[in-house]
Amino acid sequence: MDLRIGEDSTLHHPSSATAALAALIRAGRRRLWLRVSQLDALSNDGDVLDALKSLALSSPRADLRVLFDDAGHAVKTGHGLIHLGRRLPSRLQLRQTQADDADPRLCFAVADRTGLFEAHGWPRPERLTLCAHALPLGPRRADEFAHVWERGRANRELRELRL
């Protein structure tokens, strides 16, 4: 799927969540904010991780943020996003939400403040939405993300202890 952030105003309803998220990340130029309830298979997909890595390395001003409610299982199993965050700590930031901001049904990504991927109800979404421009929900989700991000905190379990 070829998306152009800021140009394509088509509302897509893709069948594959990982392909849609990877397409949005690849379309992004500088900023990608991802909100998930858990670090799970969606954010551990090879195409998604490759797209995140490419975006992170594309510019020194790249701003990649991942906000999650729970990382317990991901820490135990060695989630790919955690490893990527450890290798690129200045480009990819991971934060955990406060308990009162947690919402197990939220799953969305905003690219460059206008492109939107949404899978409300993940892991069994009611529908998948992907749009590169002109959807008013994109900027609203970005504002919501920024508010919860400020209240979030770094998770100590995600840090790597080097001896």
Secondary structure, DSSP 8 states (H G I E B T S, - for coil): ----TTT---EE--S-HHHHHHHHHHH-SSEEEEEEEE--TTTT-HHHHHHHHHHHHH-TT-EEEEEEEE-HHHHHHT-HHHHHHHHSTTTEEEEE--GGG--TT--EEEETTTEEEE-TTTTS-S--EEESS--THHHHHHHHHHHHHHH-B--GGGS----
